[in-house]
Amino acid sequence: MQTTKTKPAATTPEQRMSVPLDRSAEQRGIEQPIPFGWYALEYAADLANGAVKPLRYFGRDLVLFRTEQGVAKLLDAYCPHLGAHLGHGGSVKGDSIACPFHGWQFDGAGHCTAVPYAKALPPKVSGDKKALRAYPVVECNQFIWAWYHPHDVAPLWDVVALPEMSDANWSALDRNEWLINVHLQDMGENGADPAHFLYVHGTKNKPDTELVFETGRMSGVIKAKMQTPRGLVDGQINTYSVGPGQSWVRFSGICDTLLVTALTPIERDLIHARFAYTQPRSQIDGPNARLADAIIRDLTHQVDQDKPIWDRKVFWEKPLLCDGDGPIAQFRKYYSQYYA
């Protein structure tokens, strides 16, 4: 998009990870539950074999661990014995995680595999009976993903693998993250709202946007004049979403850029947003290196501009719309399929 030449104000990591949280979800009109889907938990490279991490996502306390064989697993956090949090002091024993309180062990499927000081497992957790809720986990696109459904329904679709994310000719990820005090649907709705680019991001023209809504996925094409040090360039942005938690954007026209957006709900009004960029190494190591970096910095700054609005807005179930707005009503109808 053609933007003003004002230098973006610096935003610190502390500002990106702070939220007001001064009103409840109900006070802000947020009544939607957490939608079901695949969500990013962590960058795969940041979870070593035998590592244990406490997490808070989907309104639940969780424990993520990687077995000694290198397989990532996710369980509800609290030991069914006497309630200790497995993520704080728990340790990996083979394919299981051991509770820090009494050493009870649980595998990635939620079964109790051992009570070291007992001769037999309690009847309620013996055999195929699960002691803890386990979540389907896959590793793809350099992330660890977990499937969440409030009724523990099995995955209804797969995480989509992106070829650039495993291509040695593309750069290491440029990572950025935010905590955003908003419902996931409201954040996603920005893609159906081209008019906000005029006032939030300072574009001179409203981008030409086409969105296609399908069962389980959404795609779009945005065409706009993009301001560069070389003048205006015809740019094209192709956007894709599969479920509510996996989205990616391909930018072309100036410097090829893949943006992977991984949005994971902590609570229904609090989102952990990860934006990871990669570009062809031939671009970032060549004469266009400064331009390639500038594209990432500008796109990241746009999220910094959106965040104060997301953090403080309310959700109107029946907003007052006009003919200049984008397909917001269609987006909401599409998004409703992700509520159980």
Secondary structure, DSSP 8 states (H G I E B T S, - for coil): ------------HHHHT-----S-TGGGT-------EEEEEEEGGGS-TT-EEEEEETTEEEEEEE-TTS-EEEEESB-TTT--BTTTT-EEETTEEE-TTT--EEETTSBEEE-TT-SS--GGGSTT-BSS-EE-EEEETTEEEEEE-TT----SS-----GGGG-TTB---EEEEEEE-S-HHHHHGGGG-TTHHHHTS--SS--EEEEEEETTEEEEEEEEEEEETTEEEEEEEEEEEETTTEEEEEEESSS-EEEEEEEEEEETTEEEEEEEEE-BHHHHTSTTHHHHHHHHHHHHHHHHHHHHHHHH----SS----TTS-SHHHHHHHHGGG--
